[in-house]
Amino acid sequence: MEVVSGRAMRRRGIERVNLLLDATEKLLELHTDEDISLAQIAEAAEVPLPSVYHFFPNRNAAFEALALRFNEEIYRNSIEPFAEPLPETWQELLARKHARAAAFQNSRPAALRLFLGAGVSVAIRAADFSGNARIARSRARLFAAYFHMPYIENFPFKLETAASANEGIWSLSYGRHGYISEELRREGTAMAVSYLRRFLPEVLIPKVPTQEELAALEVAAEPAILPEKAPPPAA
């Protein structure tokens, strides 16, 4: 009788989850989340329906897992060091990172639908916020790697706020066009730059990052936390 090790089982489980998420992504490229069922995911992945239930009790769980996988891909894309030429201004740094992120999301229609669509669930929104916060912490280190930075209190949160403003413009673009247009990508960057000018000087002196600074760009992921309900207004 064949004996399967726990490690092999875990590997098979990961492979099966990724197969199901690949199928979910393909379905989301063509359909809204309301039009997708676990049965369709099973059919697209060519696996028995009970196998899907083993990993995802409902379709929302599959969408949330896909959002987390997208988060990791978007994060990995965001921490890639700059190729030559290096950015000469912090405004250019932001524009180049936004252009790269927009190109990635435009190449993955399911990511656009999950993060920028009208029917975003609370859990997926929480995952999006968590991913944005991680990118902001890494981006603060990116600024310090490529520029001589002044001290700015709670700079990662300010970067996160700027990113949220930019994402609002991207949501507008997705609602109008079904993708992030170059015009509205530039508008989103302009809004983020305008906000950050409240804290950053117009000119920062650029520098060549050290290998240690580039190695320190990566920050650990934190679990997405569902927001608490706001307290009812006082009578």
N, C-alpha and C positions, 0 to 999 in steps of 0.2 A: 504493500500500500504506500502511495506517495505521501511523504510528509512535507507540508508546506510551512516554512518558517514564518514567524510573526513579521519579520522584516519584509518577506516576499508578499505577505498578505497586505501589509501597509502600502507597498509599492503598487500592488494591483488595485487597491482601493483608490489611491491617488490617480492612477491612470484612468479608472472608471469615472471618477469625479470630473477629471479634465475632459473626458469624452463627452460627458453629459453637458458640461459647460460650453464646449465647442458647439454642440447641437443647439443649445439655448441661444447662443450668440447668433448663429445662422438664422434661427427663427425670428429673433428680434430685429434682424436686418430687414425683414419683409413684413412683419406684423407688429401690432401694438401688444403690450403685455396682456391686455384683457383678452386677446384673441388666441393666447397660447395656453395649452394645458399640459399637464405632466404626461398624458398619453401621447401628445404630439412630440414632446421632448424624447420620450422613449422610442417612438417611431423614427425620428430623425437620427438618433444615436444608434439605432438598430440593436437595442437591448430590451429585455423584458420589462414591462411596467413595474413589477415588484422590485426590480433592481433600482429603479429611480426612487421609489418610496423608501428604500433602505438609506439613501443619502439625503433626500429632500422630501419632507412630509407634504409640501405643497409647492405650487409654482413660485410663490413669493420667496421661498427659501432658495430656490434655484437662482432667481434674479439677484438676491442679496449676495449669494456666493459669487456670481458673475461680476457684480459691482466691486467686490473685494479684489477679485483677480484683475479687473481693469485698474483698480487703484494702484496695485503693485506695478503693473506695466507703465502706467502714467508716471509713477514716482521714479522708476528706473530710467525712463526717458528724460525726466526733469533733471537728474543729477549728472547726466553726461557732461564731461568737461567741454569747453568750447574748442573747436578746431580753429586753426589760423584763418583769418586774423582774429586776435583777441578783441573783446569789446573795449572801446575807448571811453565810453560813458556809461553810467548806470542806466540811463534811459535806453541805450542800445542793448545792454545786457537783458533788460526786461523784455524789450521788443523781440529779440532773438529767441528767448525762451518761450514767449507766448506764441510766436510763429511756429516753433517746433511742436508745442503742445496742440495747437489748432490743427496742424497737419496730421498729427497722430490721431486725434479724435475724428477728423474728417475721414480718415482711412478705416475707421471702425464705427460704422453706423449704429451698431447696437450700443456702444458707449455713449454716443450722442443721445440716443433715445432714453437710456437709463438715467443719465445725469442732467440732461437739459430738457427732457420732455415734460409735458404738462402734468402727467399722472405719476410723478415721482413719489414713492412711498416714504414714510417717516424713517424706516430702517435704512433705505438706500440713501436718503438725504443725510442721515447721521454718518453713514460710511463715507459719503462725499466730503462732509465737513472734516472727518477724521483724516482723510487723505490730504485735504488741503492744508490742514494744520501741520502734518508731517512735511509736506513740500515747503511750507513757509519756514519751518525750523532749518531745513537744509538750505533754503535760499538765503537765509541770513548768513550762513557760513559761506555761501557762494559769493555774496557781496564782499565779505571780508577777505576772501581769497583773491579777488580780482581788483579790489580797490582799497586804498587807505581810508578806513572808516572812522568817523567820529562815534562817540558813544551815543546810542539812541535807546532810551528806555523801552524795554519790551518790544524790540524791533520785529521779532518773528510774528507777534500778534498784528502789528501794523501791516506786515507783508500779507498775512492771512486776510486782513480786511480788504486790502487792495485787490487780492485775488478774487474775493467774493464780488466786488464791484465789477471786475472784469468778466466774471462768470455770468453776471446778470445781463451784460451786453451779449454774451455768447448765447444765452437762452433766447434773447430777442431775435438773434440771427437764426437760430434753429427754428423758432416758431414761424419766421417769415419764409425761410429758404430751405429748411431741412438740413442745413449744414452751417458751418461757421464761415461766412463770407470774408474775403480779405478786407473789404471796407469796414465791416463791423469788428473784425479782429483788431484793426488799427484803432478803432474807436474805443474798444475795451482797454487796449494798452494805454491810450491817451488818458482814460479815466483813472487807471491805476497810477500812472505817472503823476497826474494832477494831485491825487490824494497823497502820494508819498513825498511830494514837494513840501508838504507841511512839516516834514521832519528831516528830509535830506537836503543838503546844499545842492545848488544847481550843478556844481562841478565837483567831482571826486577825482583824486589823482589815481590813475590806474597803476597796476603793478602786475608782475608775472607771478602766478601762484606757485607755491612750493608743492612738492609731492606730498608732504605731510598735510597741507591744507586741502588738497584734492582728495586725499584718502579720508579726511574727516568730514567730507560732505554728506556721507550717509548717516542717517539717524534711524533709530529703531522705530518700528511701527507700534502704534498703540491701538488697542481695540476700540472699535466704534461704539460710542455710548449714546443710547437713545436719550434725547432731551427730556428733561422733566416737564410735566405740565405746568404752565404758568398758573400762579394762584389767581383765584377769581377776583375781579375788581371789588374794591370796598364799596359797600352800599352807601 
